[in-house]
Amino acid sequence: MARSTSGGPQRDAADDEILIVASRLKAYIDRKGGMKTSADVLPVLSDLVREAALVAIENARDDGRRTVKARDFQRR
């Protein structure tokens, strides 16, 4: 996410893109639960992925790296 001149985050087109492969998610939910998946799930999951990615980016940056690694994504 780009930074605004005031120092806060600035939204761009990438903040609205769907980051989840719909067909794979729908197939997974069908296989595991025998359920259908509503289209409104995809933006919500994409937002969760974006939030986790931003935390991972900061963790890598705090560690002095320019590469995000699996360990930068912390499980709760």
HUPEHU-V960467 format. One record per residue. NEAR is the number of other C-alpha atoms within 8 Angstrom. Layout:
<<NEAR> <NEAR>>
This chain:
<<8> <7> <9> <8> <5> <5> <6> <7> <8> <8> <8> <8> <6> <7> <8> <7> <7> <8> <7> <8> <7> <7> <6> <7> <9> <10> <8> <8> <12> <11> <7> <6> <6> <7> <6> <7> <8> <5> <5> <6> <8> <11> <9> <8> <9> <12> <8> <8> <9> <9> <8> <9> <9> <8> <10> <13> <10> <8> <9> <14> <9> <7> <6> <6> <8> <6> <5> <9> <8> <5> <5> <11> <10> <6> <3> <2>>
